[in-house]
Amino acid sequence: MRAIRQRTTWYDIAHAYIDERWDRTPGTTRRTLADALATITPALVRPGVAYPEPRVLRRALYSWAFNKKAWVGEPPDEWKHALDWIKRHSLPVSELLEPDTVRRALEALSRKIDGKPAAAKTAVRKRSAFSEVLGTAVDKGYFTENPLARVKWKPPAVSEEVDPACVPNPTQVARLLSAVGGQKGRGPHLEAFFGCMYYAAMRPAEVIHLQLSQCHLPTSGWGMLNLSGGVVAAGKGWTDDGSVHEVHSLKRRALKATRPVPIPPSFVSTLREHIDRFGVAPDGRLFRNAAGNYVEAAAYGITWARARRKALADHEQSSLLAKRPYDLRHAGISFWLYSGVDPAECARRAGQSIQVLFQYYAKFLDGLQEHSNSLIEESMQEWNRRSAEAAD
């Protein structure tokens, strides 16, 4: 095995990992893994060497070496030269038993190609990919334990809490949605689109996927949206059929799992009016672009930016308030919490675990504690009053 470790390089095991995992991995994850390995691999080379054109090397690794779909053809000459270089200079697997070598990879994934610090979530995600490849190497007998386990490394702090400054109140949401509907072109079509993010706390991918068959929209009373998945942009270079988009199951749910979300009567009316006015796509989707295809994030982002300029005061526009359409989801969940809905039910409707809800919305839950204390105190006072009356 020692001889095999000397002959086998980091590049070899990373390349083999992509080969083995490709067919059971969705396009978005394929792309994420390729990005991580393309970041780490240039750092795991023999001491004192560096490729003269790091961006070319990074592109060759990302777009060809770690993209199995590209292997059907030969890489461009510029990439081929870079890949030949990395194959010659990649470190033997045995070197990964040295903590300093592992730290080089960790340092690389903590920085962007220009040397600036990478976003905390990006660094953590890439470390996870690094660990997966090393874990596979353990399974194959290259190591007795994951080399990462022997290295002390503090990942960048990731702030998961939703900032209340980003979250619009119901009055502001109403102004924003009205400003969307008042725009020319795609504006009226997207008013209900953004409404889904607020009234049902849906993720954008779930809204894009929403079909008429998932909607229970009675003429009166509360309705129900039975969510079953989402549409994400993976990129045609990463999907099996060359499509830009792919349909995923609900986040962190089984393949055929659904999530029923009640919606208030006012929004039921909005969706009914939307369907009457715009109809649905041949596959039943409520929302689509002018060509009938999936709604693109870039397009609805432009519409949202225009709505902010129209609906918000100058000091609000310059703040973080409703900066992203996703803030509507945060607004919906925070309003449920503010209204006194049980956190467990909020988590279920939002498609989150209760642990994630408490982690993301800690600042909103802190405010609810005072409200809860007041309710308890009122009940205690009422009980004391009744007890006193009974004693008299």
C-alpha angles and dihedrals in degrees: 000000000000090000091049091051089053093051097042116075134202088252090056095054093042091050091047091049091057090047093052098042100040101090094051096045128088119236096254091054091046089056093047092051092048091052092050095047092044087056096047102040099067088056093055098070133114115289117272098021130104132167110251094225106043095175091055091049092048092050092048091051095045099042101035119008094049098031108082091190089066093055093084088080139034119270119246114273092254091055093041090057091051093047092049088053095051091048091055096045104035112120121254113255089246090068090065088072086073112088092215090059092052090048090057089059092046091050090050094052090049092062138057121237090265090058096253119129114275121232112276094241091050092053092048092048092050092048088055090055090048090052092050093055092047090047090055089051088054090054089053093052100252090120135018090218137011107279089221089068090068095052124082108218127158110212118223112274111262117206108213098169118110110240110233088214088070096052119092120213121236093267092052091046090053091052092048095049091047089051090053092051092047094060124100121245115014095002099097090046092054099047092086089038091063090038089063090058091055108033095038097025089231124171114241091248090055092050092051089053096045112127132190091246089063093056127088104189112172122190089245137019131018122338133205135228112201102203119203109169149326142252117236132182107240099163125250091257090065106042125083095234097040094249118147092222135045133190117239131191117250113298112277091355136115117273097262098029119132133200119209113208121187116223126200122253093253092059092042086061091048092054093045090052090047092054093046091051103039105019119208137283119264089263091050099258114154095208130048141142126258091276092051094252131122117301109256123226092227091056098048089042090061091049091050093050090053091049091053091052091051101039104037131070118244094260090049093050091054091051131074091259110137089338091156130035087237088069086074089067090051089049092052094050094044090051090052089053092046090051090058099254110159109263091231090057091045089053092049093050092046094048094242136121116253088245092057091047092054090045096049100037100036093126092052092047090051088061091050091057091071090049090049091049090053092052091049091047091050091051091049091050091048090050091049090049092052091046090052092049090050091051091053 
